[in-house]
Amino acid sequence: MSKVVLITGATSGMGELSAKFLADNGYTVYAGSRDENVKVGGGNLKHVYIDVTKTQSIKDAIASIIKNEGKIDVLVNNAGYGLLATLEEGTDEEIFNQFDVNVFGLIKTTREVLLYMREAKSGVIINISSFLGKMGLPLLSHYNASKYAVEGIVDSLRFETLPFGIRVHSIQSGLFGTNFVKKGLVANAQTTSQNSPYKDLVAHFVPIVAKAINEGPNPQPIADAIKLIIEDENAPISVPVGAEAVAFVPLRKELSDKEFEQKIKDTFGI
């Protein structure tokens, strides 16, 4: 019997690619969608309505999968987006929404799946994090904070699930060529206006990030990393994937805080 995988936020970008890749490799994959009218589909790749900001939709989606399959072997918490805003200019609503999707939604989905994994004394939870869960960049402080939180969840949850044979991992993604700029990035109106006191920083930094994403490589390495973690019981706790992650995550450990900050300033011309 094939392993059953639930991937949240799997209608575009790395989530969609990973869902198709795992299905092609024999896994039974439920690709999570926020579209309430999503068609279930057939074969190894199925679709399920799940909005991680709506607790009942999480409960209903997981109950449906359990009814159909009897188990969930793997949860990939992929749903997420980035808020482009200075800390000063981010609104209350923007701050809450950033954490509601990237952190609270991840916690609620994981919480719902854990019951079944505990009973099975087996399971794999993979949180799609970011190299920005280990370092900061300007205009992304809210996103940074949410990914730092994801890394903290991984570190703590691993101890809680250890007695039940459940593995917890993170994939620290770099910048890949996806629809993230168009679909996964929300910009604060004040930060991106000409009236912002940070307009010079925005004019310098935003094109750098947009170019890196728009011209970035195919996100297949993310799908490869997910498959590796599922299939290798000795997989690393956290897997850096992509040029930025591979370059900066190790440096964060090697350099002092001040040295690392200077490296970021030099690299991005800040």
N, C-alpha and C positions, 0 to 999 in steps of 0.2 A: 504494500500500500504506500503510495507516494506521500511525502510530507506536505502538509497544508500550510500555506504562507498567506498572511494578511499584510498588505502594504498600504499604508495610508498615503493620501495625496499622490495617487498613481495614474493621473489622467494626462500628465505631460512631463517633459523633462526626464530627469534621472529616475523618477518613480515609475513612469510609464515604460521606459526602456528596461528597467530592472524586472518589472512584472513580466514582460514578454520574454525576457532572457531566461528567467527561472522556469516559466511555463514551457519554453522550448527544451529545457533540460529535464523535463519530467516531473517538476513540482506542480502541485495543484495550487494555483495562485488566485487569491481574491484581491483584485485591484480596487482600492477605495476611491470613491468619487463623491464630490459634494453635490452632484446632480441627482435630485430626488427621483428623476424619471429614468435613471440609468438602467439599461437592459442588462440582465444578468449574464447573458452569453453562454457559450458552451465550451466543451473541450477542457483543456488544462487551465485556460485563462478565463476567469469569471470576473464579473464586476459586482460591487456592492456599494450601496449608498452609505456613506459614513462622513459626517461633518464633525471634526474633532472638537468644535466649539459647542456642540449640542450633545449633552450627556445621553439623552434617550436614543439618539441615532447611533451612538457607540454601542450601547447595550443591545439595541435591535440588530445591528450588523453582526456582532459577535454571536448572539443567540442564533441568528440565521445560519451562520457558518457551522456552529456546533450541531445544529439540527441536521444540516446537510452532510457534514463530514465526520461528526463525532469528536473532533479534536481541532486544535490549532497548534501546530508545532513551532511555527516561527512568526514573530511579529516584527515588522520593519516599520518603525516610526519615521516616516519620511515627510509627512505634511509639514509645511513651514513656509515662511516668507520673510523678507527683510524690510525693515523700516529705515528709510533714508531720512535722517533728521539729526540736528544737533540735540544734545541733551536739554539745552535751554528751551528750544522751540517745539519739542515734541508735546502734543496735547495729551490730556488725560485719556481720551478715547484711543489714541494711537498707542500709547504705552500699554494700556490694558489689552488691546487687540493683539499686539506683538507677543505678549506673554500667554494670552489665551490660546493661540494656535501653537506656538513653538514650545511652550512649557506645560501649561495646564492641560491642553489637549493630549499631549504625550503622556502625562501622568494618568489621566482618566482612561485612556485606551489601554495602557499597560496594566492599570489596576483591574480592569475588567477581564483581561486575558489571564492574569496570574492565577486566578482560581482554578482554571482548567489545566494550566501547566503544572500547578502544585499537585493536583490530583493524579496527573499522569507521571509525576516525578521526572519530568523532562520538558525541555523547551529552550528556545533561543530568542532573545530580544535584542534587536539591533537598532540603535538610535542613529539616524543620519544627523551628524553634528557638522562641525566646520572647523577649519584651522583657526577661525575667529572665536572658537571656544577656548583657545589657548593664548590669544593675543588680541590687542585692541587696534582699531583703525578709526580715524575721524569720521564723523557723520553716520556711524553705525553702532553707536554706544548701546542702543536698545537691543539691537540684534546681537551684538557681542554679549550683552548681559544674558540674553535668553540662551545662547549657546554655551556660555559658561555654566549656566544652570543645568543644561542637559548633561554636561560632563560631570557635574556634581551628582546628579541623579544616578548616572552609571556607576560612579565610584561607591556610592552608598548601597544601591540596590543589589550589587553583586554579593555583598555580605548577607543581605536578607534572604536571597534566593539560593545561596550556597547549599543549605541542607536539602533542597528539593530538586537538585540536579538541573537547575535552570541557569543557563549562561546569559550574561548581559554584556554587550559590547557597544562601542561607538565607532562610527566611520567619520573621520575628520576630513571633510571634503575641501578640496581647493576650488578654484574657479573653472567651471566647464562651460562649453558652448551649449547652453540651454535657453529656454524662454524666460529665464529668471528676471532679466531686466524688464521685459514686457509684462509678464504675468506674476512674477514673484517678488517684485520690488515696489513698495509704496513710498512715495515721496511726500514729505511734509511741505505744504504750500509756502509757508514762511521761509523755510530753509532754502528753497529753490527760487525765491523771489529776489529781485534786485534790491529790495529793502533790507534784506538780511545782513546783519553785521558780519556774517560768515561767508558772504558772497565770493570773496577771493579764494577761500579754501574750497568752496563748492566748485568754482570754475576750474580749479586745478585738479581736484581729486576725482570728481565724478567721471570725467572722460576716461581716466585711467582704469577705473573699475569697470565701466561700461564696455570699454574696448577689450579688456581681459575676458569678460564673459561672452560678449558677442563674437569674438574671434577665438574663443577657447576651444579646446579639444572635445571630441565626443565623450560623453559621460560613461562609456562602456566600463572603464575601470571601477566605477562605483558598483555596477552590477557584478563584476568579477569579485570584488571584495565581499559583497553580501554572500555570494555563493561559497567563497572560501571560508568565511566565518561559520556558515551553516554546517559545512562538511568537515571542518577541522576542529576537533574538540580542544586542540591546543592553540587555536588562533589567538593572536594578541588581543589584549583587552581593548585597545584603541588602535585603529588602523588609519594612518594618514594616507590620503589618496589625492593625487594631483600635484602639480609643480609647487604651488604655494605651500601646501601642507607638508610636503616632503622637505621643502627648504626651511620653513620657519619653525615648525613644531620641534624638531631636534635642537635648533638654535635657542629656543626658549628655555630649554633645559641646560644648555651649555654655558650661556652668557649670564652675566648679572642683569638685574632689572634695568640698570642704567645703560649698560652696554647694548642690551637688546633694543631698548627704546631708540638709541642712536642709530642702530642698524635699520630700524623701520623708517626713521626720518631720512636717512641717506637713500634708502631704496625707493621711497615714494616722493622724495623731494619736498618733504613737509618742513 
